[in-house]
Amino acid sequence: MSDLDTDVIVEERVTPVTNDGGDHERFAHYVKKSAILPSTVEGTPLEALCGKKWIPTRDPSKFPVCPECKEIYEALMT
C-alpha cells in the first residue's frame, strides 16, 4: 500500500465572536492587511491592534477609527 492511496479530510470549526462587550463595537479597527482576505473568504475571526477579536460583517467606513488602534499604529510607524 502506497502513501498516495490515502485520503485526508480536514474540517475546521470556528466559533464566531459576535460581541465582546464594551465600546469596541462602535469603532472601525486596524488589522493586519494579510488577514483581511482570508477573513472575508473563510469567515475566520480577525484580531485588531487593540486586541478586539471578531468576524467583520459591517462596513468599517461607517464608523470612527478605534482610538486604541490608532495610537498603537502611530507608535509603530514612528
Secondary structure, DSSP 8 states (H G I E B T S, - for coil): --GGG----------------SGGGGSB----HHHHHHHHHH---EE-TTS-EE---S-GGGS-B-HHHHHHHHHHH-
